């Protein structure tokens, strides 16, 4: 990683020397703006004794972000670094900007230039709202089809493809002033445990870890990614220590992983931030005080979503009691300031919206990713593409979901082509059967994917009972498409056809309809294997 220039380093040194112990401790904290921590409360902390170092924001319009962030920046003596999850571009966090398809769709498209353009769009649209830092890209390798975290959020299961695309994505972000963050170290995607619920484990041997998970993080480091997110993920091959329950330590609480492996072995010099420290992977391993102190002791530089003022006071008391070294706090606080200097947050930067030409370019890139990421996995009935379905036909769209996620663009696109569209979200046995004799075609759409706290990306729930009578064997035109997890043929192994779109972004929904009718190709190479479970 390149050194700071003289002016940036001077600001770091001068600012660090002006900070009291209390202020240095506060710099390690990243609270969030939501109903539980509104702007007014955070402003009072900043103007009082807790001058926290960062801020995390959720989805809002750009003008709302600007107003909230602006108020907090004005109240803070030291510039706040503002973070958000812009994994698929800024669109789902900065409303009104381009919504890109998922990372898995990008993995299927396999195009480095498109990966770069997604990163560039994230930077420009993020900065327009006052966001400087994205917790992306996800460089996890989805080795396990039942892993509930990586899935459509990652670039696939090929470390080389992931490395190539992630490096391009990082360049697109950081060359346009947005700090990237490789996550989730030491690598999710291996087991079938959700770290939001319990400590998950990367169970690879160290030899395999270096070739798989370690390979993608090393690639991100070679691209000089400015930060890394530490996951609540154990790596038993490197840190075999267990507690009295037999539980392995998550990386966030493991000096062996976060300091010895990440810092010393892999020589990572950037900022290390925890994943949400309230997730079950940490909170189920250690009580609040122990994990608050333990994360910093292990080598993490910033804590994501601390409780204020409790966690601040816990850290300060630990330093005064000698259970957390002042040297470790100083190292972390200096790294936070260096991170801010690298972003030039100590200088005023004019925020601007994307120009009309930039917006058109971003929208075009989103469409290209969507169009180039469709994989026709199975077509044993030769039904696809649909050639005989004519305008005026009555069609049914069926959304299978466990998170109230529907696909409105699908119905709109079908209606625009002249079809009479009916829609159902089945909840149990027989919900689709009555439609078999009433419609000319049925489009069954899966939306299951990586979703925090759900525990599985599989199609799980009472809606699966709608398959009981085999409705698709009683109708000549039923099309099955997944807009999230690519692995549904492992569960529904008798389907006559199956398409993976890899994303439920609006551009992906539109691309799917075009592909159904032969208006766009379905020739992408799948970014993952193990798509089917054979008899």
Beta strands, then each sheet from edge to edge (+ up, - down):
strand 1: 29-32
strand 2: 54-56
strand 3: 60-61
strand 4: 81-84
strand 5: 94-95
strand 6: 133-134
strand 7: 181-185
strand 8: 200-201
strand 9: 227-230
strand 10: 233-234
strand 11: 271-276
strand 12: 302-304
strand 13: 375-379
strand 14: 394-400
strand 15: 420-424
strand 16: 441-446
strand 17: 478-482
strand 18: 497-500
sheet 1: 6+ 4+ 2+ 1+ 12+ 11+ 9+ 7+
sheet 2: 3+ 5+
sheet 3: 8+ 10+
sheet 4: 13+ 18- 17- 16- 14- 15-
end
